[in-house]
Amino acid sequence: MASGVTVNDEVIRVFNDMKVRKSSTQDEVKKRKKAILFCLSEDKKKIIVEEGRQILVGDIGDTVDDPYACFVKLLPLNDCRYGLYDATYETKESKKEDLVFIFWAPDGASMKSKMIYASSKDAIKKKFTGIKHEWQVNGLDDIQDRMTLAEKLGGNTVISLEGKPL
């Protein structure tokens, strides 16, 4: 069921910037987004970038020690969100980076919010071409354990996430 919700151009621009890792200067790399949240506009007609709900690559090691834990703290406990997380992980064979699309629908969110976010998910997913990993999360118990994300990324072959051994 489609909701008629549209995706703001800024959301698409952010996704493309995160997806394409062109060789850049150190300053440009620091400004690249590591994680970001998207929400519905107040009139519930557009998916927009949520102001102030992002982690920049340059924040890591400066104001952000653990980007994954920091991302989890950005999620509201009583409302739904869409998120993009640029996961850096290591398997037994190699180091990898993949974007993960997250649909956050916590138990504390209203039924109305869950329904409109669920019915609008396809609109944003269609704009996010090439996403390999999608994850629907319904509560902190599902997302706090980084092992769950590691399993989504590569099953039992993942040996570290964000530089931290599993």
N, C-alpha and C positions, 0 to 999 in steps of 0.2 A: 504494500500500500504506500503510495507516494503522498507526501504531505503538501506539495506545492512550494516548499521552502527552497530558496535559491542560495547559492554559495557566493559570497562577496569576493570580488577580484583579489583583494588583499590576502585572503586565505589561499588562493591558488598561487599567488606570487611567493608567499612564505613556503608553501610546499615545494615549489620548483627550486627555490633557493636551498632548501634542506636536501633535496634529492640530488641536485647536481653539485658535486664536490669539485669545482674547478680549482686549478692551482691558483692560489691567491697569496697576497702579502700576509704577514703575521697579523696586522691590524684587521684585515678582512676576515681572517680565520676566527679571530677573537669575537667578532660581531655575528658570526654564524650561530644560528639557533640550535641548541642541543635538544630542547624540548619546548613545546608550546601547547596551549589549550585553546580550543575554539568553543564558542557558545552560540546560542540563538540570540538574535537581537531582541530588544524589548517588545517589539510588535510580533515576534515569533515568525517573521517572514524571511529572515536571512540568517545564514551561518556566518559568524564574524570571528575575527581574532579577539580573544579576550585580553583586554588591556592589563598589563602588569603580570600576566601569567605565563612567563617564559623563563628559560635558562639559556644563557649565551655560553658558547664554548669558552670565551674569555673569563667567565665567572668561575670556572672549575679551577680549584687550587687557590683561588683568591677569596671570594665570598661563599663559594660552594665547595664543600669537601667531597660529598658523595652525590653526584648528579641524579642518580636513580632515587635515592631517599628524598632528595629535595623535590623531585618531580611528584612523587607520591604525596608530599605535603601540600602541593598546589591544588590537589583535587578537592572540591567541596564535598562535604559529607552528606548534604541534603539536596543536591541537584545533579543533573546529568551533564556530561561534557564529552567532547571529542578531543583526542589528543594525538600529537605526533611526538614520538620519542626516537631519537637517533642513537640506537644502541651500539656500543663498541664492545665487542666480545672476542674471545679466543676459543678456537676449537683445538683439538689435538693436532690438526694440520696447519692452521693459519689464523691470522688476525682478521677480523671482519667488522664491517659497519653496515647496519641495516636499519631502515626506518620501520617503526612499528606503529600502526594505526590502532588507537585504543578508543573503545566506546565505553565510557564510564557511566554506569547506571546503578548507583548505590541503592541499597535497600531503603535508605532514609529519604530518597527522592519521592516526590508525589507521583501518583499514577499518571496524571496528565503530562508531567515532564517526561516520564519514561516513554509514554506513547508517542509524543511528538518527536523526541530525539530518535527513537527506534524507527519511526516512519520516515525520518529525514536522513537517516544514515546513508542510504543509497546515493542521495544527491552529492554528498561530500566524497563518498568513495569513488564515484564515477570520475571526479576531478583529480583524484589521487592515483594516477596511472602508475603501474609498476610497483605498488606496495606488495611485498611478499608476506608480511605478517600482520594479521588482524587479531585483536584480542578484545573480547567483551568481558568487562570486569564489573562485578556486582557488590563489591565491598572491599574494605582494607585488608581483610584476611586473604583475599585472592591476589592482591597486588603487592603487599609489603614484602613477601618472601621473594627475593630475586631469583630463586631457583625456578619459580613458575615462569618468569620471563625467559630464563635460560632454556627451559624446555620448549617454549614457543619458538625460540630462535634456532635451536638445533638439537633438540632432544638431549640425550645423555652425552653428546660429543662436546658440549660447551664446558670449558674448564675454568674460564674467568669471565666476569662481566664488569665493565667499567674499571678494569685493572685490579679487581678484587677476586681472589680465588674463590671457587664455589665448594 
